[in-house]
């Protein structure tokens, strides 16, 4: 009897290409699909027989919570081939509600997640044994919180009873509903932003009055931004002026110290000017105490013809004083000349 071999695709080892879309049947195994237990899957399987794990969902506004759930599903076992089922718009709008992204946008978002090996489009809302057998699914991964929908308290109840369910953990603080809540809460902000970017009021489903209100608010915001810019520039200018003033004051202080130092060096108690003054005062005092003698050969001063000689004053008679007469004419002339020189010095 001919032995049948597995021809399951190997897990992807590269991140350069997006995940493939599932064909009519995503596994071309001719051998019967052997059921694995969780213990066997955790011990590891042959390379050509990866554990086929299935995770389904809506994946609207694909975010980090979705990516972390798929990361957990991919790393449940050492050798995992992850198949992600994405429900169509028709099923989603019927059982859950309106979506932000279309089904084709959601398909493409899943294809470019690094943990996904295969994307199954138009996935069923409830997993049947025939669907699991058709795609050779070993385990189904989802968070352990009961998912009530389509008249059932938990659509994964029969999967759990069959021992094919493996739980993943939800990421708190992030979900599609949280993102939509943020958008609804800040609707005016996003509407104003899109109007400013060129979207029409009709595209945004905004009334005429609201459109005018949003545009006026945008103009007010632009004016506030200009005022804020002017204030920032003014603060920068004032800072520059203060910095320059500080530099000028510092330079003025340095120059003042230098000027005062030079002044004290010149006019201080031990300055150069005092030494010069003392030297000149000493020379003048020494000159006054011991004047230079007149030259002996200086000519006698002649009397002016316009002035008549004053009559000689009568000699003062001193007691016990006997003036000696000049002994010779030369002595008289010498005394006259000395008197004239003394007059000139006095003048």
C-alpha positions in Angstrom: 0.0 0.0 0.0 1.4 3.3 -1.0 2.3 5.5 2.0 0.7 9.0 1.9 2.9 12.0 2.7 2.0 15.4 4.1 2.3 18.3 1.8 1.3 21.1 4.1 2.9 24.4 3.5 5.8 25.2 5.7 5.6 28.2 8.1 6.8 31.4 6.6 10.4 32.3 7.5 10.5 35.7 5.8 8.7 39.0 6.4 9.3 40.4 2.9 5.9 39.3 1.4 2.4 39.5 2.7 0.5 36.4 3.8 -1.3 34.4 1.1 -5.1 34.2 0.7 -6.6 30.8 1.4 -7.7 28.8 -1.6 -10.7 26.5 -1.7 -8.9 24.3 0.7 -5.7 25.6 2.2 -4.1 22.3 2.8 -3.4 19.8 0.0 -2.7 16.9 2.4 -3.7 13.6 0.9 -3.1 11.8 4.2 -5.9 11.7 6.7 -5.8 14.6 9.2 -4.6 13.2 12.4 -6.1 14.8 15.5 -3.4 16.3 17.8 -3.6 16.9 21.5 -2.4 20.1 23.1 0.4 18.1 24.8 1.6 16.7 21.5 1.5 20.1 19.9 3.5 21.7 22.7 6.2 19.0 22.4 6.7 20.0 18.8 5.7 18.4 15.5 7.7 17.6 12.3 8.6 20.5 10.1 6.3 19.2 7.3 3.5 18.9 9.8 3.0 22.3 11.6 0.1 22.7 14.0 -2.6 24.5 12.2 -4.1 27.2 14.4 -7.2 29.2 13.4 -8.1 32.7 14.7 -11.1 34.6 13.4 -12.6 38.0 14.0 -13.8 41.3 12.4 -10.5 43.1 12.8 -12.0 46.5 12.1 -9.6 49.4 12.6 -6.7 47.0 13.0 -4.8 48.0 16.1 -2.1 46.7 18.5 -4.7 44.7 20.5 -5.4 42.6 17.4 -1.7 42.2 16.6 -0.9 41.0 20.1 -3.7 38.4 20.0 -2.3 37.1 16.7 1.2 37.1 18.2 0.0 34.9 21.1 -1.8 32.5 18.7 1.4 32.2 16.5 3.5 31.4 19.6 1.2 28.9 21.2 3.3 26.0 19.9 6.8 25.5 18.6 5.7 24.8 15.1 2.6 26.8 14.2 0.9 27.7 11.0 -1.6 30.5 11.7 -4.7 30.9 9.6 -6.8 34.1 10.2 -10.4 34.1 9.2 -12.0 37.5 8.5 -15.8 37.9 8.3 -17.4 39.7 5.4 -19.3 43.0 5.6 -22.6 41.2 5.1 -22.2 38.9 8.1 -20.6 41.6 10.3 -23.4 44.1 9.6 -26.0 41.4 10.3 -24.7 40.1 13.6 -22.5 42.9 15.0 -23.0 46.2 13.4 -21.6 48.7 10.9 -17.9 48.7 10.3 -15.5 51.6 9.6 -13.3 49.7 7.2 -14.6 47.6 4.3 -14.0 43.9 4.1 -11.3 44.3 1.4 -9.5 46.9 3.6 -9.7 44.5 6.5 -8.4 41.6 4.4 -5.4 43.6 3.3 -4.7 44.8 6.9 -4.4 41.2 8.0 -2.2 40.1 5.1 0.5 42.5 6.3 0.6 41.4 9.9 3.9 39.6 10.5 2.4 36.8 12.5 -0.2 35.7 9.9 0.6 32.8 7.5 -2.7 32.7 5.6 -5.9 34.9 5.4 -9.3 33.2 4.9 -11.8 35.6 3.4 -15.5 35.5 4.1 -15.0 33.4 7.2 -18.2 31.8 8.8 -19.7 33.4 11.9 -20.0 30.0 13.6 -17.4 27.2 13.1 -18.8 23.9 12.1 -17.1 20.5 12.2 -17.2 20.4 8.3 -15.4 23.8 8.2 -12.7 22.6 10.6 -12.2 19.3 8.7 -12.1 21.1 5.3 -9.2 23.4 6.4 -7.5 20.8 8.5 -7.6 23.0 11.6 -6.1 21.6 14.8 -6.9 24.3 17.3 -8.9 27.5 17.5 -7.4 30.5 19.3 -9.5 33.3 20.9 -9.8 35.1 24.2 -11.5 33.1 26.9 -14.3 35.6 27.5 -17.7 34.0 26.3 -18.6 35.6 23.0 -22.4 35.8 22.8 -23.8 36.3 19.3 -26.3 34.8 16.8 -28.6 33.5 19.6 -25.8 31.7 21.4 -24.3 32.6 24.8 -20.9 31.5 23.5 -20.2 30.7 19.9 -17.0 28.8 20.9 -18.7 26.6 23.4 -18.7 23.4 21.2 -15.0 24.1 20.3 -14.1 24.2 24.0 -16.0 21.0 24.6 -14.1 19.3 21.8 -10.7 20.2 23.4 -9.7 22.3 20.4 -9.8 25.7 22.1 -6.6 27.6 23.2 -7.1 30.9 24.9 -5.3 34.2 24.3 -5.2 37.3 26.5 -6.9 40.5 25.6 -4.9 43.8 25.7 -6.6 46.1 28.1 -7.2 49.8 27.2 -7.3 49.3 23.4 -10.2 48.0 21.2 -12.1 49.0 18.1 -15.0 50.3 20.3 -12.5 52.4 22.3 -11.2 54.0 19.1 -14.7 54.8 17.8 -15.6 56.3 21.2 -12.6 58.6 20.9 -13.7 59.7 17.5 -17.3 60.3 18.6 -16.1 62.2 21.7 -13.8 64.5 19.6 -16.1 64.7 16.6 -15.9 68.5 16.3 -12.1 68.4 16.3 -11.9 65.8 13.5 -14.6 67.5 11.5 -12.8 70.9 11.6 -9.5 69.2 10.7 -10.9 67.5 7.7 -12.7 70.7 6.5 -9.3 72.4 6.8 -7.7 69.7 4.7 -10.1 70.1 1.8 -13.0 67.8 2.5 -16.5 69.2 1.8 -19.3 69.5 4.3 -21.3 67.0 2.2 -18.5 64.4 2.4 -18.4 64.9 6.2 -22.2 64.9 6.5 -22.0 68.3 8.2 -24.8 70.9 8.1 -24.4 74.3 6.6 -24.5 76.0 10.1 -22.0 73.6 11.5 -19.7 74.1 8.5 -19.6 77.9 9.1 -19.1 77.4 12.8 -16.2 75.0 12.2 -14.6 77.3 9.7 -14.9 80.3 12.0 -13.3 78.2 14.8 -10.4 77.3 12.4 -9.8 81.0 11.7 -9.8 81.8 15.4 -7.4 79.0 16.0 -5.1 80.3 13.3 -5.2 83.8 14.9 -4.4 82.3 18.3 -1.4 80.5 16.7 -0.2 83.7 15.1 -0.5 85.5 18.5 1.3 82.6 20.2 4.1 82.8 17.6 4.5 86.6 18.1 4.6 86.1 21.8 7.3 83.5 21.4 9.3 85.8 19.1 8.9 88.6 21.6 10.1 86.5 24.5 13.1 85.5 22.4 13.8 89.2 21.5 13.5 90.3 25.2 15.8 87.5 26.2 18.4 88.6 23.6 18.1 92.2 24.8 18.6 91.1 28.4 21.6 89.1 27.4 23.1 92.0 25.4 22.4 94.4 28.3 24.1 92.0 30.7 27.1 91.9 28.5 27.2 95.7 28.1 27.0 96.2 31.9 29.7 93.6 32.5 32.0 95.3 29.9 31.2 98.7 31.5 32.1 97.5 34.9 35.4 96.1 33.6 36.2 99.4 31.9 35.2 101.3 35.0 37.5 99.2 37.1 40.3 99.7 34.6 39.7 103.5 34.6 39.6 103.7 38.3 42.8 101.6 38.6 44.6 103.9 36.2 43.4 107.0 38.0 44.5 105.7 41.3 47.8 104.6 39.8 48.3 108.2 38.6 46.7 110.3 41.3 46.6 108.0 44.3 48.6 108.3 47.6 51.6 106.6 46.0 50.9 107.6 42.4 53.1 108.9 39.7 51.7 112.4 39.8 52.5 112.8 43.5 56.1 111.8 42.9 56.4 114.3 40.0 54.8 117.0 42.2 57.2 116.2 45.1 60.1 116.4 42.7 59.1 119.8 41.3 58.3 121.2 44.7 61.7 120.1 46.0 63.4 121.8 43.0 61.5 125.0 43.6 62.2 125.0 47.3 65.9 124.4 46.7 66.0 127.2 44.2 64.3 129.6 46.6 66.7 128.8 49.4 69.8 128.9 47.2 69.3 131.0 44.1 71.9 131.2 41.4 74.4 134.0 41.5 74.3 136.8 39.0 77.2 137.0 36.5 79.9 139.5 37.4 80.2 141.0 34.0 76.5 142.0 33.6 76.2 145.5 32.2 74.8 148.2 34.5 71.2 149.3 33.9 70.8 152.7 32.4 68.3 155.2 33.6 65.6 156.2 31.3 65.9 159.8 30.1 62.2 160.2 30.6 62.4 159.5 34.3 64.3 161.8 36.5 66.2 160.2 39.3 64.4 160.4 42.6 66.1 162.5 45.1 68.1 160.5 47.6 66.4 159.9 50.8 68.1 161.2 53.8 70.2 158.7 55.5 68.7 157.1 58.5 70.8 157.6 61.5 71.2 154.6 63.6 72.6 154.8 67.0 76.1 153.5 67.2 76.1 152.8 63.5 78.8 154.4 61.4 78.5 153.8 57.8 81.7 153.4 56.0 82.1 155.5 52.9 83.1 153.9 49.7 86.7 153.6 49.5 86.8 153.9 45.7 84.6 154.6 42.7 84.7 151.0 41.7 83.1 149.8 44.9 80.3 152.3 44.5 79.5 151.2 41.0 79.5 147.5 42.1 77.1 148.3 44.9 74.7 150.0 42.4 74.8 147.2 40.0 74.0 144.6 42.7 71.1 146.7 43.8 69.7 146.9 40.2 70.0 143.1 39.9 68.1 142.6 43.1 65.3 144.9 41.8 65.1 142.9 38.6 64.9 139.6 40.6 62.2 141.1 42.7 60.3 142.3 39.7 
